């Protein structure tokens, strides 16, 4: 630490992702190789061989300590808890499915279209829940 900076830690446990929307989903690895997903990876964009409710995972990451990961062996099925991203909720990169704000009107629809086109597995991978989850409607629904 430079400049005399100090960090004080209390004795009380710290709740990670406090106050963030959370969802618990069931994830199955349908692939033939182990898949590891890091703590801050946009779970919606996780490996295409993982089968889970991608709508529920949109805008969320694993609710685990920073720098850790969850590993899915081939054939594994397990429940994981996800937490909503904080800050501006603008996601760029990852699997290149989402490039924009997760609360923007058309970001989810474009991401779902890309995931379908690229063969990502996912239960409930459609546009039906857009309005109920975000308050937005797809542009074509007007």
C-alpha positions in Angstrom: 0.0 0.0 0.0 1.4 3.4 -0.9 0.8 6.7 0.8 0.0 5.2 4.2 -3.3 3.7 3.0 -4.8 1.2 5.4 -7.6 -1.2 5.3 -9.7 -2.0 8.3 -11.6 -5.3 8.5 -14.3 -5.9 11.0 -15.2 -9.1 12.7 -18.7 -9.3 11.2 -19.3 -11.4 8.1 -19.8 -9.4 4.8 -22.7 -10.2 2.7 -21.7 -10.3 -1.0 -24.1 -8.8 -3.6 -26.3 -7.4 -0.8 -29.5 -5.8 -2.1 -29.2 -7.2 -5.6 -31.9 -9.2 -7.3 -31.1 -12.9 -7.2 -32.3 -16.1 -8.9 -31.6 -19.8 -8.4 -31.5 -21.9 -11.5 -30.7 -25.5 -12.4 -27.8 -26.0 -14.7 -26.8 -29.1 -16.7 -23.6 -29.7 -18.6 -24.7 -31.5 -21.8 -21.1 -31.4 -23.2 -18.3 -33.8 -23.1 -15.8 -31.6 -21.2 -15.8 -29.9 -17.9 -16.9 -26.2 -17.9 -15.8 -23.7 -15.3 -17.6 -20.3 -14.9 -16.0 -17.5 -13.0 -17.7 -15.3 -10.4 -18.2 -12.2 -12.6 -18.9 -13.9 -15.9 -22.3 -12.9 -17.4 -24.0 -16.3 -16.8 -26.5 -15.8 -19.7 -23.4 -16.1 -22.0 -21.8 -19.1 -20.3 -20.8 -22.0 -22.5 -23.4 -23.1 -25.1 -23.3 -26.7 -23.8 -24.7 -25.6 -20.4 -28.5 -26.0 -20.4 -30.4 -23.6 -18.1 -33.0 -20.9 -18.1 -31.0 -18.2 -19.9 -33.9 -15.7 -19.5 -33.6 -15.9 -15.7 -29.8 -15.5 -16.0 -29.9 -12.4 -18.2 -27.9 -9.6 -16.5 -26.7 -11.8 -13.7 -23.4 -13.5 -12.5 -22.8 -16.2 -10.0 -23.5 -15.2 -6.4 -20.1 -16.4 -5.1 -17.0 -14.5 -3.8 -14.9 -12.6 -6.4 -12.1 -14.7 -8.0 -13.9 -18.0 -7.4 -15.7 -20.2 -9.9 -18.1 -23.1 -10.3 -17.1 -26.2 -12.2 -19.6 -28.4 -14.1 -18.3 -31.8 -15.1 -19.9 -33.6 -18.1 -23.3 -34.8 -17.2 -23.5 -32.7 -14.0 -26.7 -31.0 -12.9 -26.6 -28.5 -10.1 -28.4 -25.5 -8.7 -26.6 -22.2 -8.6 -27.6 -18.8 -7.3 -27.1 -15.7 -9.5 -27.0 -12.0 -8.5 -27.8 -9.0 -10.7 -24.8 -7.0 -12.0 -24.4 -3.6 -10.3 -23.2 -0.3 -11.6 -24.4 0.8 -15.1 -25.2 -2.9 -16.0 -23.5 -2.4 -19.4 -22.0 -5.7 -20.6 -19.5 -6.0 -23.4 -17.5 -9.0 -24.5 -17.9 -12.4 -22.8 -19.4 -14.7 -25.6 -20.4 -11.6 -27.7 -24.1 -12.2 -27.2 -24.8 -9.0 -25.2 -23.1 -5.8 -26.1 -25.0 -3.1 -24.3 -27.0 -2.2 -21.3 -29.0 -5.0 -19.8 -31.8 -2.7 -19.1 -31.9 -1.3 -22.6 -35.1 -1.9 -24.6 -33.7 -4.3 -27.3 -30.5 -5.7 -25.8 -32.2 -8.9 -24.5 -34.0 -9.6 -27.8 -30.8 -9.2 -29.8 -28.9 -11.4 -27.3 -31.5 -14.2 -27.4 -31.5 -14.1 -31.2 -27.7 -14.4 -31.2 -27.8 -17.3 -28.7 -30.4 -19.2 -30.8 -28.4 -18.6 -34.0 -25.2 -19.9 -32.3 -26.8 -23.0 -30.9 -26.7 -22.1 -27.2 -28.7 -24.5 -25.1 -31.2 -23.0 -22.7 -34.6 -23.8 -21.4 -37.1 -21.1 -22.0 -34.9 -19.3 -24.6 -37.5 -17.1 -26.2 -38.8 -13.5 -26.1 -42.0 -14.1 -24.2 -40.6 -13.0 -20.8 -39.1 -9.7 -22.0 -41.9 -7.4 -20.9 -42.7 -9.2 -17.6 -39.1 -9.2 -16.4 -37.9 -5.8 -17.7 -41.0 -3.7 -18.2 -40.0 -3.4 -21.9 -41.6 -4.8 -24.9 -39.8 -6.0 -28.0 -39.8 -3.3 -30.7 -41.9 -5.6 -33.0 -44.6 -5.9 -30.3 -45.8 -2.2 -30.7 
